[in-house]
Amino acid sequence: MKGLLHKCDYAASGHYPIEFRNDFLLSGLEYLLMQWNNPADQEKQEIQSAEEVALSEQDKNENERATVDWNSLQYFCKEKQNQNIIVVAQTGMGKTEAGLLWIGNHKGFFVLPIRTAINAIYNRLRKDMLVNSDKIDEQVGILHSEQLEYYTKNIEGSDEDIYEYVKRGKQFSLPLNISTLDQLFDFIFQYPGYELKLATLSYSRIVIDEIQMYNAELLAYLIFGLEKIVKMGGKVAILTATLPPFVKELLEQHLNIPKENQEVFIDDKKARHHIKVCDKKINAEDIVKLYLKNKEACKSNPHKGNKILVVCNKIKTAQKIFDDVNELIKAKYDKEEIHIFHSRFIKEDREKLEKEIIEFGQTGNKSEDVVEKGGIWITTSVVEASLDIDFDYLVTELQDLCSLLQRMGRCNRKGLKSVFESNCYIYLQIDSADLIGKTKRTGRRGKEKVYGFIDATLYELSKKAISEHEGILTESQKQEMLQKYLTTENIQNSYFMNSFKKTYKYVSEIRPYSYQKNEKKLREIVTETIIPSPVYEEKSTQILEGVQKLKQADLSVIQRQKLRNQIMEYTVNVPYYHWKSYQDALNSKKTSGRKAKYYEPIQIGKYEKIKVMECNYDKKGYSPIEWTKKMEDNE
């Protein structure tokens, strides 16, 4: 009751409807289906249907063009609209459409772990699924920390219209919302006014996509929040390509979802992956050898393809591999074919690289459409879930089974390429310092410090599982691996499960109003937003011009945001301890080299400054200067 009163109060004060009606989503999805079946729009149909929708078996005819219909996954979700469900479906089966069919013409929230994935789904809805996209500001919105920045870059309209659109989204008046976990589930801290979010979610349908990507703490927050929502009457759908059995058991335990509302959808007709297990560390020599071998083979077989995706667990490793690959290839071949992509590029460069890798990673919908392309993209886990790319070969470090299966989904995505030879090379050995839960160090005053970012128990189980499955790996075998190794029994003493239990216990004991709004956040921010010194020195004129314009008193909120966007294009988020090391170097004479250079912070608001940090920044992105010989880097 209190939450609904808050909602009424804000809507009345803001002079906007308390809720916009969802009377468009199902008709929009049927419109999309009609487009796929329209011969006049054949090219668009082929591009969309091969990836997102299956052919109806009843209408299939070898001599005639088959009619496109919703597949079994999508029908299951459509029929279970009023029930809580858990669905596992392999990459490319159309989980997005399935989730939207489950929401139907109801209030809905589509929750994803990554902003780029949110933006991608929002754009698909806006361009392909809404019959009347002119009413986008009354139908669908995004909810993440860069919402206003995204709208000002991508949505046409007056400053007042954009500001009104943002306000409607933040007050949860729009019928369909694509959101991060952080924007919705902070109600679990029960700050004054938290009831508005919980009351809204109590009559909504919430889709949780790719749940396996959340760490132990975020998974605890999510499951506790879902438990509250279901208790209040809200409906929940878990849609994912990878669901470890221990996570499934937690969902069953806390949400009480019956077995008949749980289903797995896989297709073993096409094998997509042939794996080769390499019991050593990932290295440039093997990558270059594979690249040159394929380059030679492409001369006699133009449809072979030589697009190699390398996925490293750390940015530092990716940067080293990039250097080593370039050194080995040297001038013999075109270095333009060697690329690197990770999260430590300034926004301007990251957006450009993201577009390039998506364009590079496209293929046709038939085996003869495979374009003869050659190149190596060296990346990190940033490509796991947010990018729709299809490479010929995957070379990756092992992290855990869930992460590995996500990475494999970026190789032979459509199953159009031969699997007679290996196309996924998995390197088992990683740095022991990266494992968490295996070793702990004690600091001063006896305070325990934990290093690493890969759960040691999950890693060892995954290593054992993948070692037993060299060769062609079917979708069924992938699910069998998960069911056999990542059980509750096997990981009950892991760092992951201990962290989950500790966090769940903590959040379940929070008393209402013991925290203020924004006092606690789901994610502890341990990064610093900076402008790298090489970028600042190159772009200082543009940056300082923007700062001067921001000082004008008569700017609207949107005008101010657009100017702020221009400056933020030159920023990157770096680990806080990198910033701290730089600060220590500024204040100390004991550095391994020259004295660190100080830069005046950039004032972009009355209470907001952007720091400029002396560091390295080049075609490999950001990397820190090692001011002291003892500086550690566990990123």
C-alpha positions as CSV (number, residue, x, y, z in Angstrom):
1,M,0.0,0.0,0.0
2,K,2.8,2.4,0.9
3,G,4.6,1.7,-2.3
4,L,1.5,2.4,-4.4
5,L,1.0,5.6,-2.5
6,H,4.5,6.7,-3.4
7,K,3.9,5.8,-7.0
8,C,0.7,7.9,-7.1
9,D,2.4,10.8,-5.4
10,Y,5.4,10.9,-7.8
11,A,3.1,10.6,-10.9
12,A,0.8,13.4,-9.7
13,S,3.7,15.7,-8.9
14,G,5.4,15.0,-12.2
15,H,2.2,15.3,-14.2
16,Y,2.6,12.0,-16.1
17,P,0.4,8.8,-16.3
18,I,1.1,6.4,-13.4
19,E,1.2,3.6,-15.9
20,F,1.3,3.5,-19.7
21,R,-0.7,0.6,-21.1
22,N,1.0,-2.4,-22.6
23,D,-1.2,-3.1,-25.6
24,F,1.5,-3.4,-28.2
25,L,4.0,-6.2,-27.4
26,L,2.2,-9.3,-28.6
27,S,1.0,-7.5,-31.8
28,G,4.6,-6.3,-32.3
29,L,5.9,-9.9,-32.1
30,E,3.3,-11.1,-34.5
31,Y,4.3,-8.3,-36.8
32,L,7.9,-9.5,-36.6
33,L,6.7,-13.0,-37.5
34,M,4.8,-11.6,-40.4
35,Q,8.0,-9.9,-41.7
36,W,9.9,-13.2,-41.6
37,N,7.2,-14.8,-43.7
38,N,6.8,-11.9,-46.2
39,P,8.5,-12.9,-49.5
40,A,8.8,-9.2,-50.4
41,D,11.2,-8.9,-47.4
42,Q,13.0,-12.1,-48.0
43,E,16.5,-10.8,-47.3
44,K,15.5,-9.5,-43.9
45,Q,13.6,-12.7,-43.1
46,E,16.7,-14.9,-43.8
47,I,19.0,-12.7,-41.7
48,Q,16.6,-12.8,-38.7
49,S,15.1,-16.3,-38.9
50,A,18.2,-18.3,-39.1
51,E,19.5,-16.9,-35.8
52,E,16.4,-16.3,-33.8
53,V,13.5,-18.6,-34.8
54,A,13.2,-22.2,-35.8
55,L,11.2,-23.6,-38.8
56,S,7.9,-25.2,-37.9
57,E,8.3,-29.0,-38.5
58,Q,4.6,-29.4,-39.5
59,D,5.0,-26.9,-42.4
60,K,8.4,-28.1,-43.5
61,N,8.6,-29.2,-47.1
62,E,11.8,-29.8,-49.0
63,N,10.4,-28.5,-52.3
64,E,8.8,-25.4,-51.0
65,R,9.8,-22.5,-48.8
66,A,9.0,-23.4,-45.2
67,T,6.7,-21.1,-43.2
68,V,8.4,-19.5,-40.2
69,D,6.6,-20.0,-36.9
70,W,7.5,-19.8,-33.2
71,N,9.6,-22.7,-32.1
72,S,9.0,-25.1,-29.2
73,L,10.9,-22.9,-26.7
74,Q,8.9,-19.8,-27.7
75,Y,5.6,-21.7,-27.5
76,F,6.5,-23.0,-24.1
77,C,7.1,-19.5,-22.8
78,K,3.9,-18.2,-24.4
79,E,1.8,-20.9,-22.8
80,K,3.3,-20.4,-19.4
81,Q,2.7,-16.6,-19.2
82,N,1.0,-16.7,-15.8
83,Q,3.5,-19.0,-14.2
84,N,7.1,-18.9,-12.8
85,I,9.4,-20.8,-15.1
86,I,13.1,-21.9,-15.5
87,V,14.2,-22.4,-19.1
88,V,17.6,-23.5,-20.5
89,A,18.0,-23.0,-24.2
90,Q,21.1,-23.1,-26.4
91,T,22.5,-20.1,-28.1
92,G,20.6,-19.1,-31.2
93,M,17.1,-20.5,-30.3
94,G,15.5,-17.1,-29.8
95,K,15.5,-16.6,-26.0
96,T,14.8,-12.9,-26.4
97,E,11.6,-13.5,-28.3
98,A,10.7,-16.3,-25.9
99,G,11.1,-13.9,-22.9
100,L,9.0,-11.2,-24.6
101,L,6.2,-13.7,-25.5
102,W,6.2,-14.8,-21.8
103,I,5.8,-11.2,-20.7
104,G,3.0,-10.7,-23.3
105,N,0.8,-7.6,-22.8
106,H,1.7,-7.2,-19.2
107,K,4.1,-4.9,-17.3
108,G,7.5,-6.4,-17.8
109,F,11.2,-6.1,-16.9
110,F,13.9,-7.8,-18.9
111,V,17.0,-8.0,-16.7
112,L,20.5,-8.5,-18.2
113,P,24.0,-8.4,-16.6
114,I,25.7,-6.1,-19.2
115,R,24.8,-2.6,-20.5
116,T,25.8,-3.4,-24.1
117,A,23.3,-6.3,-24.1
118,I,20.6,-4.1,-22.8
119,N,21.2,-1.5,-25.5
120,A,21.2,-4.2,-28.2
121,I,17.8,-5.6,-27.1
122,Y,16.4,-2.1,-26.8
123,N,17.4,-1.3,-30.4
124,R,15.9,-4.5,-31.7
125,L,12.6,-3.7,-30.0
126,R,12.7,-0.2,-31.3
127,K,13.6,-1.1,-34.9
128,D,12.1,-4.5,-35.4
129,M,9.3,-5.4,-33.0
130,L,7.2,-2.2,-32.4
131,V,4.5,-1.6,-34.9
132,N,4.4,2.1,-34.0
133,S,7.9,3.1,-33.0
134,D,6.8,6.7,-32.9
135,K,5.4,6.0,-29.4
136,I,8.7,4.5,-28.1
137,D,8.6,7.0,-25.2
138,E,5.3,5.4,-24.0
139,Q,6.3,1.8,-24.6
140,V,9.8,0.7,-23.8
141,G,12.8,2.1,-22.0
142,I,16.2,1.2,-20.6
143,L,17.3,1.3,-17.0
144,H,21.0,1.5,-16.4
145,S,23.6,4.0,-15.0
146,E,24.2,5.6,-18.5
147,Q,20.5,5.8,-19.5
148,L,20.5,9.6,-20.1
149,E,23.8,9.5,-21.9
150,Y,22.5,6.7,-24.2
151,Y,19.3,8.5,-25.0
152,T,21.0,11.8,-25.8
153,K,23.2,10.0,-28.3
154,N,20.6,7.7,-29.9
155,I,17.1,9.2,-29.6
156,E,15.8,12.0,-31.7
157,G,13.6,14.6,-30.0
158,S,13.6,17.9,-28.1
159,D,15.5,18.3,-24.8
160,E,12.1,18.4,-23.0
161,D,10.9,15.1,-24.6
162,I,14.1,13.2,-23.8
163,Y,14.1,14.5,-20.2
164,E,10.4,13.4,-19.8
165,Y,11.3,10.0,-21.3
166,V,14.0,9.5,-18.7
167,K,11.7,10.6,-15.9
168,R,9.0,8.1,-16.9
169,G,11.6,5.3,-16.9
170,K,13.0,6.1,-13.5
171,Q,9.5,6.2,-12.0
172,F,8.7,2.8,-13.6
173,S,5.7,4.1,-15.6
174,L,6.7,2.5,-18.9
175,P,5.2,-0.9,-19.6
176,L,8.4,-2.6,-20.8
177,N,11.8,-2.0,-19.3
178,I,15.2,-3.4,-20.2
179,S,17.3,-3.1,-17.0
180,T,20.4,-4.1,-15.1
181,L,20.1,-5.8,-11.7
182,D,21.4,-2.7,-9.9
183,Q,18.5,-0.5,-11.0
184,L,15.8,-2.8,-9.7
185,F,17.0,-5.0,-6.9
186,D,18.4,-2.4,-4.5
187,F,15.0,-2.5,-2.8
188,I,16.4,-5.4,-0.8
189,F,18.2,-2.9,1.4
190,Q,14.8,-1.6,2.5
191,Y,15.7,2.1,2.5
192,P,12.9,4.7,3.1
193,G,10.7,4.5,0.0
194,Y,11.9,1.1,-1.2
195,E,8.3,0.0,-1.2
196,L,7.6,1.7,-4.6
197,K,9.9,-0.7,-6.5
198,L,8.6,-3.8,-4.7
199,A,5.0,-2.8,-5.2
200,T,5.6,-2.2,-8.9
201,L,7.4,-5.6,-9.3
202,S,4.5,-7.3,-7.5
203,Y,2.3,-6.9,-10.5
204,S,5.0,-7.3,-13.1
205,R,6.7,-10.1,-15.1
206,I,10.5,-10.2,-14.6
207,V,12.7,-12.1,-17.1
208,I,16.2,-12.9,-15.8
209,D,18.6,-13.5,-18.6
210,E,22.0,-15.3,-18.3
211,I,21.9,-15.8,-14.5
212,Q,25.1,-17.7,-14.5
213,M,27.1,-14.5,-15.1
214,Y,26.5,-13.1,-11.6
215,N,29.0,-13.6,-8.9
216,A,28.2,-15.1,-5.5
217,E,27.2,-11.9,-3.9
218,L,25.0,-10.6,-6.8
219,L,23.4,-14.1,-7.1
220,A,22.4,-13.9,-3.3
221,Y,20.9,-10.4,-3.8
222,L,19.1,-11.6,-6.9
223,I,17.6,-14.7,-5.4
224,F,16.6,-12.9,-2.2
225,G,14.9,-10.2,-4.2
226,L,13.1,-12.7,-6.5
227,E,11.9,-14.5,-3.4
228,K,10.3,-11.3,-2.1
229,I,8.8,-10.5,-5.6
230,V,7.2,-13.9,-5.9
231,K,5.8,-13.7,-2.4
232,M,4.2,-10.4,-3.3
233,G,2.6,-11.9,-6.5
234,G,5.1,-11.0,-9.2
235,K,6.0,-13.6,-11.9
236,V,9.6,-14.6,-12.7
237,A,11.1,-16.3,-15.8
238,I,14.7,-17.6,-15.7
239,L,16.0,-17.8,-19.3
240,T,19.6,-18.8,-19.8
241,A,21.9,-20.8,-22.1
242,T,23.9,-22.2,-19.2
243,L,22.4,-23.1,-15.8
244,P,24.6,-25.0,-13.3
245,P,22.6,-27.5,-11.2
246,F,23.7,-25.8,-7.9
247,V,22.1,-22.5,-9.1
248,K,19.0,-24.4,-10.3
249,E,18.6,-26.0,-6.8
250,L,18.9,-22.6,-5.2
251,L,16.2,-21.2,-7.4
252,E,14.0,-24.3,-6.7
253,Q,14.6,-23.9,-3.0
254,H,13.8,-20.2,-2.7
255,L,11.2,-19.7,-5.5
256,N,9.4,-23.0,-5.3
257,I,9.1,-23.4,-9.1
258,P,7.5,-26.8,-9.9
259,K,9.2,-29.3,-12.2
260,E,6.6,-29.0,-14.9
261,N,7.6,-25.3,-15.3
262,Q,11.2,-26.2,-16.0
263,E,12.4,-27.2,-19.4
264,V,15.6,-27.6,-21.4
265,F,15.6,-26.9,-25.2
266,I,18.6,-28.1,-27.2
267,D,19.1,-29.3,-30.8
268,D,21.8,-32.0,-31.5
269,K,21.1,-32.1,-35.2
270,K,24.0,-29.9,-35.9
271,A,27.3,-30.3,-33.9
272,R,28.9,-26.9,-33.7
273,H,32.1,-27.5,-31.7
274,H,35.1,-29.8,-31.9
275,I,37.4,-29.2,-29.0
276,K,41.1,-29.7,-28.5
277,V,42.3,-29.6,-24.9
278,C,45.8,-28.1,-24.4
279,D,47.3,-28.8,-21.0
280,K,49.5,-25.7,-21.0
281,K,49.2,-21.9,-20.9
282,I,47.7,-19.9,-23.8
283,N,50.5,-18.6,-26.0
284,A,51.1,-16.6,-29.2
285,E,53.0,-19.3,-31.0
286,D,50.0,-21.7,-31.2
287,I,47.7,-18.9,-32.3
288,V,50.0,-17.8,-35.1
289,K,50.6,-21.4,-36.2
290,L,46.8,-22.0,-36.5
291,Y,46.4,-18.6,-38.3
292,L,49.1,-19.3,-40.9
293,K,48.0,-22.9,-41.5
294,N,44.4,-21.7,-42.2
295,K,45.7,-18.8,-44.3
296,E,47.4,-21.3,-46.6
297,A,44.3,-23.6,-46.7
298,C,42.1,-20.7,-47.6
299,K,43.9,-20.4,-51.0
300,S,42.4,-23.7,-52.2
301,N,39.1,-23.5,-50.2
302,P,37.6,-20.0,-50.3
303,H,34.8,-21.0,-47.9
304,K,37.0,-22.2,-45.1
305,G,37.3,-19.0,-43.2
306,N,40.1,-17.9,-40.9
307,K,38.5,-15.8,-38.2
308,I,40.1,-16.6,-34.9
309,L,38.7,-15.4,-31.6
310,V,41.1,-15.4,-28.7
311,V,39.6,-15.0,-25.2
312,C,41.9,-14.4,-22.2
313,N,40.9,-14.3,-18.6
314,K,42.8,-11.0,-17.9
315,I,43.4,-7.8,-19.8
316,K,47.1,-8.0,-19.0
317,T,47.3,-11.5,-20.7
318,A,45.4,-10.2,-23.7
319,Q,47.8,-7.3,-24.1
320,K,50.9,-9.6,-23.9
321,I,49.4,-12.1,-26.4
322,F,48.7,-9.1,-28.8
323,D,52.3,-8.0,-28.6
324,D,53.7,-11.5,-29.0
325,V,51.4,-12.3,-32.0
326,N,52.4,-9.1,-33.8
327,E,56.1,-9.8,-33.1
328,L,55.8,-13.3,-34.5
329,I,54.0,-12.3,-37.7
330,K,56.1,-9.1,-38.1
331,A,56.1,-7.6,-41.6
332,K,55.4,-10.9,-43.4
333,Y,51.6,-10.5,-43.2
334,D,49.3,-7.6,-42.8
335,K,49.2,-6.5,-39.2
336,E,45.8,-4.9,-39.9
337,E,44.4,-8.4,-39.4
338,I,45.5,-8.5,-35.7
339,H,43.1,-6.7,-33.3
340,I,42.5,-6.4,-29.5
341,F,39.4,-5.6,-27.6
342,H,38.7,-5.4,-23.8
343,S,37.1,-3.1,-21.3
344,R,40.0,-0.8,-20.7
345,F,39.6,1.4,-23.8
346,I,38.2,4.9,-23.5
347,K,34.5,5.0,-24.4
348,E,35.2,6.5,-27.9
349,D,37.6,3.7,-28.8
350,R,35.5,1.0,-27.2
351,E,32.4,1.9,-29.2
352,K,34.4,1.9,-32.4
353,L,36.1,-1.5,-31.6
354,E,32.7,-3.0,-30.6
355,K,31.2,-2.1,-34.0
356,E,34.3,-3.5,-35.8
357,I,34.2,-6.8,-34.1
358,I,30.5,-7.2,-34.6
359,E,30.9,-6.4,-38.3
360,F,33.9,-8.7,-38.6
361,G,32.1,-11.6,-36.8
362,Q,29.1,-11.8,-39.1
363,T,28.4,-14.8,-41.4
364,G,25.7,-15.7,-43.9
365,N,22.9,-18.2,-43.2
366,K,24.1,-21.0,-45.5
367,S,27.5,-22.8,-45.6
368,E,28.3,-21.4,-49.0
369,D,27.7,-17.9,-47.6
370,V,30.7,-18.1,-45.3
371,V,32.9,-15.2,-46.3
372,E,36.6,-15.7,-46.8
373,K,37.9,-13.5,-44.0
374,G,41.1,-13.7,-42.0
375,G,42.1,-12.1,-38.8
376,I,42.7,-12.5,-35.1
377,W,40.7,-10.7,-32.4
378,I,42.4,-11.0,-29.0
379,T,39.8,-10.3,-26.3
380,T,38.6,-10.9,-22.7
381,S,35.3,-12.1,-21.2
382,V,33.8,-8.8,-22.5
383,V,32.7,-10.8,-25.6
384,E,30.9,-13.6,-23.6
385,A,27.3,-12.5,-23.6
386,S,26.9,-9.0,-25.0
387,L,28.1,-9.4,-28.7
388,D,26.4,-11.3,-31.5
389,I,29.5,-12.6,-33.3
390,D,30.3,-15.8,-35.1
391,F,34.0,-16.8,-35.5
392,D,35.5,-19.8,-37.2
393,Y,37.9,-20.7,-34.4
394,L,38.1,-20.1,-30.6
395,V,41.3,-20.1,-28.6
396,T,40.6,-19.6,-25.0
397,E,41.9,-19.9,-21.4
398,L,39.8,-22.0,-19.1
399,Q,38.0,-20.1,-16.3
400,D,35.0,-22.3,-15.5
401,L,32.5,-24.4,-17.4
402,C,29.8,-21.7,-17.6
403,S,32.2,-19.1,-18.9
404,L,33.7,-21.6,-21.4
405,L,30.3,-22.5,-22.8
406,Q,29.4,-18.9,-23.3
407,R,32.7,-18.3,-25.1
408,M,32.1,-21.4,-27.3
409,G,28.8,-19.8,-28.3
410,R,30.8,-17.2,-30.2
411,C,32.4,-19.9,-32.5
412,N,30.4,-21.6,-35.3
413,R,27.3,-19.9,-33.8
414,K,25.0,-21.0,-36.6
415,G,26.4,-24.5,-37.0
416,L,27.2,-23.9,-40.7
417,K,30.8,-24.9,-40.6
418,S,32.5,-28.2,-40.6
419,V,33.5,-29.8,-37.3
420,F,35.7,-32.5,-38.8
421,E,38.7,-30.7,-37.4
422,S,39.1,-28.9,-34.1
423,N,37.6,-25.4,-33.9
424,C,37.8,-24.8,-30.1
425,Y,41.2,-24.8,-28.4
426,I,41.0,-24.8,-24.6
427,Y,44.1,-24.0,-22.6
428,L,43.9,-25.5,-19.1
429,Q,46.8,-23.9,-17.2
430,I,46.3,-20.5,-15.7
431,D,48.2,-18.5,-13.1
432,S,47.7,-19.9,-9.6
433,A,47.5,-16.3,-8.2
434,D,44.2,-15.9,-10.1
435,L,42.5,-18.6,-8.1
436,I,40.3,-17.5,-5.2
437,G,39.5,-19.7,-2.3
438,K,42.7,-21.7,-2.6
439,T,45.2,-19.4,-1.0
440,K,44.8,-16.6,1.4
441,R,47.3,-14.1,2.7
442,T,47.3,-12.3,6.0
443,G,48.0,-8.6,6.2
444,R,49.0,-6.4,9.0
445,R,46.9,-6.6,12.2
446,G,46.0,-10.1,11.3
447,K,43.4,-9.0,8.7
448,E,42.9,-11.7,6.1
449,K,43.3,-10.7,2.4
450,V,41.9,-12.8,-0.4
451,Y,43.4,-12.6,-3.9
452,G,42.3,-13.9,-7.2
453,F,39.0,-13.8,-9.2
454,I,38.4,-17.4,-10.3
455,D,36.9,-19.8,-7.9
456,A,39.4,-22.6,-7.3
457,T,36.8,-25.3,-6.8
458,L,34.8,-24.4,-9.9
459,Y,38.0,-24.2,-11.9
460,E,39.3,-27.6,-10.9
461,L,35.9,-29.3,-11.5
462,S,35.7,-27.6,-14.9
463,K,39.2,-28.7,-15.8
464,K,38.4,-32.3,-15.0
465,A,35.1,-32.1,-17.0
466,I,36.6,-30.7,-20.2
467,S,39.6,-33.0,-20.1
468,E,37.2,-35.9,-20.5
469,H,35.4,-34.5,-23.5
470,E,38.0,-33.9,-26.2
471,G,36.6,-34.1,-29.7
472,I,33.1,-33.2,-31.0
473,L,31.0,-31.8,-28.2
474,T,27.2,-31.9,-28.7
475,E,24.7,-29.6,-26.9
476,S,23.5,-32.6,-24.9
477,Q,27.0,-33.4,-23.7
478,K,27.5,-29.8,-22.6
479,Q,24.4,-30.1,-20.4
480,E,25.6,-33.5,-19.1
481,M,28.9,-32.0,-18.1
482,L,27.2,-29.3,-16.1
483,Q,24.9,-31.8,-14.4
484,K,27.7,-34.1,-13.5
485,Y,30.3,-31.7,-12.2
486,L,28.7,-28.4,-11.0
487,T,26.5,-30.0,-8.4
488,T,25.7,-28.6,-5.0
489,E,27.5,-31.5,-3.3
490,N,30.7,-30.8,-5.3
491,I,30.8,-27.1,-4.6
492,Q,29.3,-26.9,-1.1
493,N,32.7,-25.9,0.5
494,S,33.8,-23.6,-2.3
495,Y,34.5,-19.9,-1.9
496,F,31.5,-19.2,-4.2
497,M,29.0,-21.0,-2.0
498,N,30.4,-19.7,1.2
499,S,30.2,-16.1,-0.2
500,F,26.6,-16.8,-1.3
501,K,25.5,-18.0,2.1
502,K,27.2,-15.2,3.9
503,T,25.6,-12.5,1.7
504,Y,22.2,-14.1,1.7
505,K,22.2,-14.3,5.5
506,Y,23.3,-10.6,5.7
507,V,20.6,-9.3,3.4
508,S,17.9,-11.4,5.0
509,E,18.7,-9.8,8.4
510,I,18.5,-6.2,7.3
511,R,15.8,-4.2,9.2
512,P,13.6,-1.8,7.3
513,Y,14.9,1.8,7.1
514,S,18.3,0.9,8.7
515,Y,19.9,2.2,5.5
516,Q,19.4,5.4,3.6
517,K,18.8,5.3,-0.2
518,N,22.1,4.9,-2.1
519,E,23.9,4.2,1.2
520,K,24.4,0.6,0.1
521,K,24.8,-0.6,-3.5
522,L,24.6,-4.1,-5.0
523,R,28.1,-3.7,-6.4
524,E,30.9,-2.2,-4.5
525,I,32.6,0.2,-6.9
526,V,36.4,-0.4,-6.8
527,T,37.3,1.5,-9.9
528,E,38.3,5.1,-10.7
529,T,37.1,7.0,-13.8
530,I,40.1,8.7,-15.4
531,I,41.3,10.3,-18.5
532,P,44.6,8.7,-19.5
533,S,47.4,11.2,-19.8
534,P,48.2,10.4,-23.5
535,V,44.6,10.9,-24.4
536,Y,44.4,14.2,-22.4
537,E,47.5,15.6,-24.1
538,E,46.1,14.7,-27.5
539,K,42.5,15.9,-26.9
540,S,43.1,18.7,-24.3
541,T,41.7,21.4,-26.7
542,Q,38.4,19.6,-27.1
543,I,38.2,18.7,-23.4
544,L,38.9,22.3,-22.2
545,E,36.5,23.8,-24.8
546,G,33.8,21.5,-23.4
547,V,34.6,22.5,-19.8
548,Q,34.2,26.2,-20.7
549,K,30.8,25.6,-22.4
550,L,29.7,23.7,-19.3
551,K,30.2,26.9,-17.2
552,Q,27.3,28.6,-19.1
553,A,24.4,29.1,-16.7
554,D,21.5,28.9,-19.2
555,L,22.1,25.3,-20.3
556,S,19.3,22.8,-20.2
557,V,19.7,19.4,-18.5
558,I,20.0,17.7,-21.9
559,Q,22.4,20.3,-23.3
560,R,24.6,19.9,-20.2
561,Q,24.4,16.1,-20.6
562,K,25.5,16.3,-24.3
563,L,28.5,18.4,-23.4
564,R,29.3,16.0,-20.5
565,N,29.0,13.1,-22.9
566,Q,31.7,14.6,-25.2
567,I,34.2,14.8,-22.4
568,M,33.3,11.4,-21.0
569,E,34.2,9.8,-24.4
570,Y,37.8,10.2,-23.4
571,T,37.4,8.4,-20.0
572,V,38.1,4.8,-18.9
573,N,37.4,3.0,-15.6
574,V,40.6,1.6,-14.0
575,P,41.2,-0.4,-10.8
576,Y,41.3,1.8,-7.8
577,Y,44.6,0.4,-6.7
578,H,46.1,1.6,-10.0
579,W,45.0,5.1,-9.2
580,K,46.3,4.7,-5.6
581,S,49.7,3.6,-6.9
582,Y,49.9,6.7,-9.1
583,Q,48.9,8.9,-6.1
584,D,51.6,7.2,-4.0
585,A,54.1,7.9,-6.8
586,L,53.1,11.6,-6.9
587,N,53.7,11.9,-3.1
588,S,56.9,9.7,-2.9
589,K,60.5,10.1,-4.1
590,K,60.9,6.3,-4.0
591,T,59.9,5.3,-7.5
592,S,61.6,2.9,-9.9
593,G,62.0,5.6,-12.6
594,R,61.1,9.3,-13.2
595,K,58.9,11.4,-11.0
596,A,55.2,11.0,-11.7
597,K,53.5,14.0,-13.4
598,Y,50.6,15.7,-11.8
599,Y,47.5,16.8,-13.9
600,E,44.8,19.2,-12.7
601,P,41.4,17.5,-12.5
602,I,38.7,18.3,-15.1
603,Q,35.7,20.1,-13.5
604,I,32.5,19.0,-15.3
605,G,30.0,19.9,-12.6
606,K,29.7,21.8,-9.3
607,Y,30.6,18.7,-7.3
608,E,32.1,16.5,-10.0
609,K,35.6,16.2,-11.3
610,I,37.3,13.8,-13.7
611,K,40.9,12.9,-12.8
612,V,43.7,12.7,-15.3
613,M,46.2,10.0,-14.6
614,E,49.7,9.4,-16.0
615,C,49.6,6.0,-17.6
616,N,50.2,4.1,-20.8
617,Y,47.5,4.3,-23.6
618,D,47.9,3.1,-27.1
619,K,46.4,0.6,-29.6
620,K,46.4,-2.0,-26.8
621,G,44.3,0.3,-24.6
622,Y,45.1,1.4,-21.0
623,S,47.9,-0.1,-18.9
624,P,49.4,1.3,-15.7
625,I,52.9,2.5,-15.3
626,E,54.7,0.4,-12.7
627,W,56.0,3.1,-10.4
628,T,57.4,0.7,-7.9
629,K,59.0,-2.7,-8.5
630,K,56.7,-4.4,-6.0
631,M,53.4,-3.2,-7.7
632,E,51.0,-6.2,-8.1
633,D,48.5,-6.5,-10.9
634,N,45.8,-9.1,-10.4
635,E,43.3,-7.7,-12.9
